[in-house]
Amino acid sequence: MNVLLLSGGKSNEREVSLRSGNSVKEALIAAGHQCKIADPAEPDFDIRNLVNGIKVVFPVLHGAGGEDGVLQRELEDLGIPFVGSGSEASALCFDKWRYKQFLSKNSLPASKGRLISRNDMGIPEFQKPFVLKPFDGGSSLDTLIIRTIDDQSVSQAAELLQKYPQMLLEPLTEGSEITVGIFDNEALPIIEIIPPENGDFDYENKYNGATQELCPPVNVSIELQKQAQNIALKIHELTGCRHMSRTDIMIDSNNILHVLETNTIPGLTDQSLLPKMVREAGYSMPQFVDRLLILATTK
């Protein structure tokens, strides 16, 4: 197929997107497809001209402008098939606050939290261990994880809230972190994420090799793994996701699951979590991208 691969973009996740795009490009070529690459950050980028002669678009864009439904809406309006979720599902999952409310409404185990602004520094939630993060971003960028409440932690939170008009504040859940991939409406093998000692699964530790990513998990029972897979698949279906997604979940000390978020365009670098799950399920990267193209053009 003639494929238009989109990577890069203008969001703060640009570098990860470029790496994802490079991995997908190599897999597409290995699978025998013709691949044209474009970067929405280029000044002459015009999706309407780029899709001429193209069979399908493969967006590998993370963050605002690529994962939030805006690009997907353009492609829908143009009638061009594309890999990944449509505009409505993309917009819903990108907005972590709206997504959290959607899960709760559908009796799914969303992590607790609230949307706050810089005027809310005095609320009681800041007196307990917390996580402060953008409600519309990914790759753990600008995510603050605080276990000890002191003047420094309050100052860090206040500084971050000067950067964003609103952020998502969640109570810190200690326990096992897992992620569940969905591919072609089937749950993939689960990965357990173990950050380095005295560290967190933050942006730096995601890509420097310091974090253990165990597949299959060693600290999560088979029963809990199946429960997590069922929840992730249900979320995938209810939110209207298609082709692929990846749902991140915390399991607390009482074996209660707390869903954090669903990624509609997960990282696809050679170090990313979804490709590792795909390989564990028995698919090569060329087989994976080839199947995604078939799904995009036939369903």
N, C-alpha and C positions, 0 to 999 in steps of 0.2 A: 504494500500500500504506500501511497504518497502521504507522508506524515509531517505535520507541522509541529515541531517540539518547541514549547515556550518555557524558558527558564531565565532566571535573573530577577528582573523586576526592580521596583523602587523601595520595597519594604526593608525593614532592618534584618530580614532573614534572607537577604539577597545572596550572600556567600553560600549558604546551605543549599539554596535553590540552584545555583550554578553547579555545585557538586552533584546534586541529584540529577540535574539535566545531563551532565557528562556521563553518568552511569547509565541513564536511560538511553542516551544516544548510542552508546556502545552496544547495548542489548538489542536495540531496534535494528541496527546494521547487521549484528550477528544473526538476527532472525530473518534477514533478507528484505527488510523494508527500506524504502528511500526516505531519508530524513532531512528536512529543512529546519534550521534552527533560527529562532528569533528571540530577541530580548525586549520586553515591553518598556525597558528604561531607555532604549535608543530613541533619539529625537524624531526619527522618521517612522517610528512604529505605527502601522495602521493595519489592524486585524482584517479589515474588509479587503484590502489589496493582497494581503499575505495568504488568504485562504483560496485564492484562484488556483484551480487545478489540484487542490488538496482533498484527500479522501477523508481524513480525520485529524483532529487537533489533539495533542497530548500536552496538557498543561502540567508543568512541574514547578509551579510557583507557590511559594509559601508566604503567608502573611497577607496584609492588606493589598488589594488590587489583583490578587491571584487566587485567593482561597476564600474570599468573603462573598462570592456570588456575583460580583460586578462583571468580571470577564465571562462567567458562565451565562449571564443574561445576554451579553452581546452575542455570544455564539448561538444561543437559542434563537435570538431574533434573526440571525443570519441563516438559520437552518443547517448549521454545520455540525456533524457528529463530533463529540469530544469525549475523551476519557475522564471518568470521575463523576462526582455527584453534580446534580443540576443546581440552578441558582438558589432555589428556596432552601434545599437541604444544606448547601454550602453556607448561606447566610445564617441559618439557625445554629449550626455547629460552630461557626466562627465566633459568634457572640456568646461567650461562656455564661453570662448571666441569664440570657434568654434561654439558652440550652439547659441550664440548671433548673429553671422554672418549668421547662417542658418536661424534663424527666420526672420532677416531683408530681406534676399534674397527671402523669401516666404511671404513677406508683412504682417508679424505678429509683434505685438507691443513689440519688445524687448526693455528693458531698455538700455539707452545709456551707453557708456563706452569705455575703451581702455586698451590694455595690456601695462604695463609699467615695467621698471626695476629700479634699484637703481640710474641709471644715469639720471632719468627723474624728479627728485625732483623739478626742476625749472619750470615745465610746468604750464600754467595758471590754469589748473583744480585743482591744490592744493590751489588756492586762494579762492575757494568757498567750501561750505559744501560738504563733499564727503564720500564715502564708499570705503575702501581698503580691498580686500579679496583675498584668494587663488583662482585661476581659476580652480583648480582641487581638491576641498575639500568640506566638508559639515559640518552639525551640528553647523554652525556659528563659528567654531574654527578659531582663528587668524583673525577674522573680526573686522576691526577698523571703527567705525562710528564717524565722526567728524562734529559737528554743528558750532563750533566756531574756526576760524582759528587763531592760536597764535603759539608761540615758542614751547609750549608743544605738540600741535597737529602735527607740522612738525617733531619734534623729535620722536614722536611715530611712524609716518609713515616711517621715515628713519630707525628706529630700526627694524621694521617689514620687510622692504625691504632688510635688511641684512640677513634675515632668508630665503627668497625666491628669486630665480633668477629673476622671473617675477611674477607679481600679476595683478589682475583686479581692475582698478580704475573706479568708477561710480559716477556720481553726486548724491547727496543725494536727494531722493524723499520723501517729507513729505506727509503724508496722511494715508489712511487705508491700512493695509496689510492683504491680504487674501491668502488662499491656497485652491486649488481645487484638489481633488482626482479623479482618474479614476480607475474603477474596472470593468473588463470584458466588456470593451468598452462602459461604461456608466459613466457619470459624477455624482459624489457623492455630497451630501449637502456640501456647502461651510463653512469653518471656518474663522471667523474674528479674527485676533490676536491683542490683546491690551496689550502692554508691561506695566510693572509697572510705576507709575509716576516717571518722571525723569530717566527712564531706557530704555533699548532697548531689542529687542528680540535676545539676545546673547546666547552663550552656557550656561552660568549659569542660566539665566532666563528661558531658555527652559525647564529645568528639576527641578527647585526648587519650582515650583508651584506659582511663583509670577506673571506669565503672565495669563491674561484672554484669553480664547479660546472659542469664542461664536459661537454656531451652533444651530440655524441659526444666521447670522450676524444681528446686530442692527443698524449699521451705513452705510450699503450698500443696495441700492435699489434692488428690485427684478429684475429690468431690467439689472442692472449692474452685478448682480449675474449670470443671464442667459448668458450675454455676456462673462463673465469670464469662465463659464462652457463650452461654445461653443469653446472658444479659447484653453482652456486646452485639450479638446477632439481632436481638430484639430492638436495641437502640438503632442499629444500622437500618432496620426495616421501618421502624416508626418515624424516624427523622427523614426518611426518603433517600438515604444514601444509596449509592449504586457503585458497582464494580469493585471498589476497595474502600476500607476505612481502618482506623486504628483507635481503639478506646483504651484510655489509661485509667487504672483503678488502684485504689489503696485498700489493703486488708488490715483492719486494726487487730489489737490483741485478743478481741472476742470473736474473731473470724467473721466480722461484719464487713461487707463490701461497700466502698464509697467511690462512686464514679466521679472522676475528675473532668474528663473531656473526651470528645471524639474528634479525631483529625480526618478531614476529608481528602487532603492531599498530604499523606505522611511523607517524611523524609525517605528518599530513595537512593541515598548514597550507598557506597559499599559497606559503610559502618552503621547504616540506619537499621531500625528495629524491624520494620515490615519486611524488607528483603531477607533478613535473617530468618524470620518466621516462614517466609515463602520457601526458602531453601530447605528448612527443616521439614516442610510438608512434601518435599520431593520435586519442586519445580526449579528449573534453572531460571536465571534472570531473563534470557531471551524467551523462554516459554511463558514466563509471567507477563511480559509486556505484549507478547503476541496475543495472548488470551484477552488482555485488556482491550486491545484494538478490535478484536472480534466482538466483544461485549458492547463496545461503543458503537459499532456499525450495524449490529443486528438486533439490539434490544432497546 
